[in-house]
Amino acid sequence: MTLTGGPSLPQERKLVTSIPGPKSQEMLARKNAAVAAGVGVALPVSIVAAGGGVMVDVDGNSLIDLGSGIAVTGVGNSAPAVVEAVTAQVQQFTHTCFTVTPYEGYIAVAEKLNEVTPGDHEKRSALFNSGAEAVENAIKIARHFTKKNAVVVFDHAYHGRTNLTMGMTAKNMPYKDGFGPFAPEVYRVPASYPYRDGLTGAEAAQVAITQIEKQVGADNLAAMIIEPIQGEGGFIAPAEGFLPALQEWATANKVVFILDEVQTGFARTGDRFAADHEGVVPDLITTAKGIAGGLPLSAVTGRAEIMDSAHAGGLGGTYTGSPISCAAALATIDTYEKENLAARATEIGAIITEFFAELQKNDDRIGDIRGRGAMMAVEFVESGSKNPAAALTSAIAKHAANEGVILLTCGTYGNVVRFLPPLSISDELLREALQIVADALAAN
Ligand SMILES: *Cc1c(COP(=O)(O)O)cnc(C)c1O
């Protein structure tokens, strides 16, 4: 089947087979015979084209996309500006290895990141391939700068699947189970989870800080890293004041304060970065997912004196800051700004919040509706309690998939449905998908 992706794809939900269809099932059989079992798939429909708010599969079904490939295609799949920039770049050159012979695209992305990330201090950036790689490098840089070793992470955190970032990630299944031993000097402290801990931001920060002081000691601590809205852990937005209190403590104690904005960055939460919501300025920020319209790229950006502390040759990699990904990133960041997609994210968030707030009046299994912008979630609980309703949550995602809606779940307790639509989705498609989620809830 040949079909061109991008916004010109018919913006409709259309099912011509059951999900997954026969051709997707054939593909799944090939996958199972050829691909390592550890590489699981959430929904085994094989995609042939995507754009706007839909994905079309090999059987000709058109599904509504509420996942954006996990918050990646914020500007939409095959966004025209990205396709154009990438096409032009591959015709010029595909690779040099920036640390052998440099090129402008990498430098231009660094300049752009230094400009748009929080804070107006002097900054430097370094580019990598994946979110996990950015996080690893942020830790490397913080350790090199402070000459200290310990790293503080939080409950419910997700930072990746490489050895160091696995150890920094909270959830055992599926991310860590059987994959140890993990890197030393990583210490976990409580996060702010307003729905479940009932604490103010200042109180939650005090709990974390006390634990750090008693169990780690600021003199040993190189870095504290946190997602400003926790992603895989359940789209947990901390109580107001939590992040500023942590930042203040870190600064006072010569601890590098790192925000992991791999999932929250670039318009997704309705601001340029989630940190902007409370005016928090991190020492270092890690970015990836939404940065390049689907091409692999990540970055660490931060204070010049910290970033410049590592010696030449200490940071890099064969493919880091690929010219193709850099071309895509420049076009992507430009698109967020030109099309004011942060404002669009806020509109999407308002539609989702209003929709579930209405349903919640008559269904107390909707425990919490939270998030910001187009990074929204609903936490499902058993009626009359706050007990996590994980089975209900997977049933909802399955029902939605059968009806042609790609819906992701998350959360430490597996009871959170998350909404991460591409910012190019129409209101009509979004509302149609939300109604299907409501139908799924009613049916379960
Ligand atoms: C996805 C994610 C990562 C890991 O990124 P990869 O590109 O999958 O390595 C790290 N941190 C956060 C907050 C993420 O959401």
PDBQT file of the ligand as one rigid body, heavy atoms in Angstrom, charges set to zero:
ROOT
HETATM    1  C1  LIG A 501      11.255   8.835  27.411  1.00  0.00    +0.000 C 
HETATM    2  C2  LIG A 501      11.982   9.452  28.522  1.00  0.00    +0.000 A 
HETATM    3  C3  LIG A 501      13.365   9.241  28.709  1.00  0.00    +0.000 A 
HETATM    4  C4  LIG A 501      14.151   8.289  27.856  1.00  0.00    +0.000 C 
HETATM    5  O1  LIG A 501      14.201   8.694  26.517  1.00  0.00    +0.000 OA
HETATM    6  P1  LIG A 501      14.623   7.643  25.388  1.00  0.00    +0.000 P 
HETATM    7  O2  LIG A 501      14.734   8.470  24.139  1.00  0.00    +0.000 OA
HETATM    8  O3  LIG A 501      13.559   6.619  25.328  1.00  0.00    +0.000 OA
HETATM    9  O4  LIG A 501      15.935   7.081  25.812  1.00  0.00    +0.000 OA
HETATM   10  C5  LIG A 501      14.001   9.924  29.723  1.00  0.00    +0.000 A 
HETATM   11  N1  LIG A 501      13.318  10.760  30.523  1.00  0.00    +0.000 NA
HETATM   12  C6  LIG A 501      12.010  10.999  30.374  1.00  0.00    +0.000 A 
HETATM   13  C7  LIG A 501      11.315  11.972  31.276  1.00  0.00    +0.000 C 
HETATM   14  C8  LIG A 501      11.277  10.346  29.378  1.00  0.00    +0.000 A 
HETATM   15  O5  LIG A 501       9.971  10.549  29.250  1.00  0.00    +0.000 OA
ENDROOT
TORSDOF 0
